Amino acid sequence: MTSEDDSVIREIERMQRDVASGPEIYRPGEFWTDLLARNIEMIRDSGIANLKRTVSNNYYNWLVTKQKDPQFRSAFAWLLRHPTSRPFLNEMEAVSGLSTQRRDAVSMSGNAARRYRWFSGIAWEIAVAEDRAGLTGRLQEPEVGNPIRIRRQGRLISQDLANSIIEYNFVAAQAPAPPRRVAELGAGYGRLAFVHAEAAPVTYCIFDIPPALAISEWYLTAVLGADRIIPYGEEPDFESLSRPVERGRVAFFRPDQMERFPDRWFDLCQSISTLPEMPRRQSDHYVELLAAKSRGLLFLKQWRDWHNPADDAHYTEESYSLPAPWALSARRVDPVQTQFFNRLWERGAGGAGA
Ligand SMILES: C[S@@+](CC[C@H](N)C(=O)[O-])C[C@H]1O[C@@H](n2cnc3c(N)ncnc32)[C@H](O)[C@@H]1O
């Protein structure tokens, strides 16, 4: 372990103590309890510098390597409707050191590697097609975290960056004005925070449990620079959080600290691939909290239909309902992960019906 790994592990332990002594409703459910332990092991074994080979595969970076994978099939269905040879021309480095929550090593060679490169390349073309904000021409996958390097005309691309750009654009297309205060619940290593912080002068607040909270803090500090970070601490400092900024910055909190924010403080609250992995009571609590803290928009991207065996909870798209004055203003099947929905609610909007 490097001294960097040591200090991330110490930060994780400090945050764990804080979460353990906080309200019970915010503590990890059964599904995440196992995964947390495994993710901490990954940091100890492979180092924080390799987080995009290890923990990120438990967040959103899917190892799509099989022809029968639903994401692979829907990517090719998209390609048939939008023919381009671009995804086949990208270059990918040889990959090693991959792991997931299952302890078996993941091999990515030969056909598996080719399929992963094609899938990631198609996800990128979907992002290009949706990208009214022009981010695909301006951003590339940061080398921090040792990603699987795929190059499109020399630019480093990835499925994580493609998905984040798609999520950003979906919300931006409906937003009356660019959101200046954003809350994200359960941000993984911070892939979407990176895009928001580079896209606009936003104050982006991450609410998460450790180890992800410490991992995203380390990652975004390395990628954006310490001057654009408000580190994790005991109390939210509203004076500093309310200061206007020229470049996007990111602040870090435990989930229970969201309660300390005034109602309607954020322009946008969002959460991706999180709620079905929690007990139902916790998921309902979070939806209520996110709705209370947003004055404008609430964006959820989650499984359309999924059973969480560890917490014995079954979720469908209809599991997340928001009472008036919230109204659903946009809804679709996710263009890359077609087993997920995208739903955007607007406070006080006429809406597209629930
Ligand atoms: C599957 S990952 C998704 C990460 C990220 N949204 C993404 O799409 O890359 C689930 C996230 O939910 C967080 N999470 C799990 N249990 C939580 C809880 N009880 N409270 C807050 N966040 C939680 C995890 O720490 C992790 O960041």
The ligand as a Gaussian input file, in Angstrom:
#p B3LYP/6-31G(d) Opt

LIG

0 1
 C      -24.034000       1.192000      -8.022000
 S      -23.237000       2.543000      -7.250000
 C      -23.652000       3.845000      -8.386000
 C      -22.678000       4.962000      -8.312000
 C      -22.942000       6.149000      -9.242000
 N      -24.264000       6.701000      -9.061000
 C      -22.704000       5.774000     -10.684000
 O      -23.707000       5.604000     -11.398000
 O      -21.537000       5.669000     -11.086000
 C      -24.258000       2.862000      -5.832000
 C      -23.887000       4.084000      -5.007000
 O      -24.843000       4.174000      -3.922000
 C      -24.166000       4.407000      -2.713000
 N      -24.954000       3.916000      -1.559000
 C      -25.193000       2.648000      -1.190000
 N      -25.895000       2.603000      -0.027000
 C      -26.119000       3.899000       0.335000
 C      -26.775000       4.521000       1.437000
 N      -27.325000       3.822000       2.420000
 N      -26.802000       5.873000       1.475000
 C      -26.202000       6.615000       0.490000
 N      -25.573000       6.077000      -0.576000
 C      -25.525000       4.733000      -0.659000
 C      -22.835000       3.679000      -2.891000
 O      -21.870000       4.147000      -1.967000
 C      -22.519000       4.039000      -4.340000
 O      -21.907000       5.300000      -4.428000

